[in-house]
């Protein structure tokens, strides 16, 4: 059986040039492209004119830059995560390998982002002394100006 590999990339472009990205012959077979747009309600649009995330345009469609990143551990992926903060509004992270008492490290990645996170090691650490390598963990980094659209569950 053949081993399947994949990769994910985030590409931002203007509305003027986005048609170039949809030219099918440009991409390898099996490549999937997705638009990420945010559409606000007309009643809320006028109340957010000072919000960079909800900036007024000729239409009510807003670009929401979302990416997903498997860190393979916080120590390994934190520098690239900082770079992703420069080009994303929301970052979905997996495999940060942080214990519950170290989740605060995600707050130091970029001052313009807040984090929501969970450790996969919570129950294992509660039962006994941890041995072996760390594992799991998920989180979301959200641009501060977008935070009001999310709730911490």
Buried (B, 14 or more C-beta within 10 A) or exposed (E): EEEEEEEEEBEEEEEEEBEEEEEEEEEEEEEEEEEBEBEBEEEEBEEBEEEEBBEEEEEBEBBBBBBEBEBEBBEEBBEEBEEBBEEBBBBBBBBBBBBBEBBEBBEEBBEEBBBBBBBBBEEBEEEEEEEEEBEBBBBBBBBEBBBEEEEEE
